[in-house]
Amino acid sequence: MFKACLAQNSSRFASPSTSSLLHTSAVLNAQKTQKLTSKAKAEIKAEKWRRINANLPSPVFGTRKGEEYKWDKCYLAQILVNEAELTGPPQMTAVELPVGTVQLPSQMGFGVTDTDAEKLFRRLPELSMRTRGSDKGSENEPFAVWAERVAERENRKANTFAKVLDLRNADSDGIAYENKRRIILAFSTPENQFDPGRTEVQAAILTYRIRNLGNHLAKFPRDLGNRLGLRKLVHHRAKILRYLRRKSNERYETLLEQLGLERESVEGELIV
């Protein structure tokens, strides 16, 4: 009995500093445990976000990692200029024209269409031969000899002009101009075969520009000025595609397939 009372009185008159010290240690341990728990939760959340983003397609290139082949198979990639073909030896095609054999390039630059080529290399030399009456030469020169001489001159001019119009002579701006011309012709309607204001045409041109800029930034990641421009282009394309989806979901789905884009790469929050 005496021992029990003594123990009770001892605990009652214990040092207040010892009690507060024990209380402070418990609080600190609890806060430390809480901080560790929050840090672990943040790491779990970050890892989950990384897994989600790793499975999402790129908002720039439109495909997931390992599925870049979808771009090579899409309609847009097939109609663009294959720049690898411009680095090898010249590929000329021999064509028989009224002025003789003319070597025409396989790809013409400067926006020359098939109709333009027909006028430049077939009709124009014929007209030039007919209107050169003052070029007959001496009066004693037979007509057949004169005609052969004029045809040879026109043939030489046509071959020289064909070399000038070869797409291989174009710079990057010339190739971009040719690609945009092809895109407009390919994505326009049969009723209006050259319609640069059509929604599909605008989205295709933006996709072409986005891929070019994305490839540039992959080589030069510190080019911050062009990175801002890339973000603007990506969000502009997403805005145009949202408009097309509201207008016609069928046209929207068809266009995504033609451009080699996944739905997730143009819908939702786009972080570039």
Secondary structure, DSSP 8 states (H G I E B T S, - for coil): -HHHHHHHHHHHT--HHHHHHHHHHHHHHHHHHHHHHHHHHHHHHHHHHHHHHHHS--TTT-S-TT-THHHHHSHHHHHS--GGGGSSS--EEEEEETTEEEEEESSB-TT--HHHHHIIIIIHHHHHHHT-GGG---TTS-HHHHHHHHHHHHHHHHHHHHHHTBGGG--HHHHHHHHHHHHHHHHS-SSSSS-TTSHHHHHHHHHHHHHHHHHHHHH-TT-HHHHHHHHHHHHHHHHHHHHHHHH-HHHHHHHHHHHT--GGGTSS----
